[in-house]
Amino acid sequence: MKFVHMSDIRLGLHSESGRRWGKERVVEVKSAFEKALGSAEAQGASLVLISGGLFGHRPVTTELSEANAIFSAHPGLTFVVIGGVTDPVRKTSPVRSFHWAENVHYVLSEEPVKIHLPGLHAEIYAVSAGENIFPAAELLAFYENDAEKREDTAVALLCEPDAKKAAAFSGSGFSYVALGGSRTKAVAAKDKAFYAGGLEAENMTDTGDHGYILGEIQDATGVLLRTEFVPFTSVTYVPLKIKVDPSIDASRLEELTAEEIEKRGTANIYRIHIVGSRKPGSDFFMPRIREKYRIQEILDESEPVYDFDRLYEAHTQDMIGYYISQLTRGGGEMSSLDKKAMFYGIDALIKTADKPVPEANE
């Protein structure tokens, strides 16, 4: 039996929802999920385990219907789904009264349950996250005390973000343990318990690979034959560093940035980090770049290049001259911290100065 393990799909809501492209990301996440299921089916999978986070929040009925339509479009797959951290099954959740397609088993209980899948020669031991995430020890005890457990394929499905607790499955009789509650793929117990991580990256700090786990279990013995992580993401968060010098003005910087974004992919989301040196007074706000591409943040840490000797001569009687004299009064080489204080302090004072500022090498 081939199976797929996914988690943290986050249908219906995305961390980028407040941004210009937020609605597009919601559609893209849904599309990525549909394509991942098609990919899994093409690879011969018959079972899909979703260990929490199918939705990005507690879903309303329309969202449940949309998800059900996706499941119904893959009648050759059997789905077992639990509620997770972002979409827990509360007592008032619409999911409790929703009628799912025949190929869907949505676990509503906060107590461990067993689902028998005779067509797949498998039994799923699962628990859904509710007010609290259910500890691994409880599901283990439920399995071990089950007098009617089978000798072949037994799979555990739960949301357990505590990797130390999840490691307790190491010596269990489960063929496979599908864990949720972590955005990062990881192995909690060798050849036994796995976190699939998020199907798609959710924000700039959500680094690492994203996708799903494809596994295979031998029907007759319940032995886990293999697992393979399948990278699968439509959009990547890209930290982009752009180095400038005084010859690069705002217009040229926009051109350089656009070239780099076009090279890496316009669907991706970028954090732009500007470093190097710039001409005093340069504005690197880049409005056209912000409007055209998905820019999460522009961090300008470039430093203005000043001729401090000439600047001091032009401002001996005001605050700028006093500031320079105070930072250079010790003589000798300035520390990197003093240089930064000089650059940023002068840059701030220049904006309120009445006299023109002499440029470096003028």
Secondary structure, DSSP 8 states (H G I E B T S, - for coil): -EEEEE----BT--TTTTSTTHHHHHHHHHHHHHHHHHHHHHTT--EEEEES-SBSSS--HHHHHHHHHHHHT-TT-EEEEE--SSS---TT-GGGG----TTEEEE--SS-EEEEEGGGTEEEEE----SS---HHHHHHHHHT-TT--SSEEEEEEE---HHHHGGGGGSS-SEEEEES-SS-EEEETTTEEE---SS--STT--S--EEEEEEE-TTT--EEEEEEEE--S--EEEEEEEE-TT--HHHHHHHHHHHHHHH-TTSEEEEEEEEEE-TT-----HHHHHHS-EEEEEE--EE-B-HHHHHHHTTTSHHHHHHHHHHTT-S---HHHHHHHHHHHHHHHTT-SS---BTT-
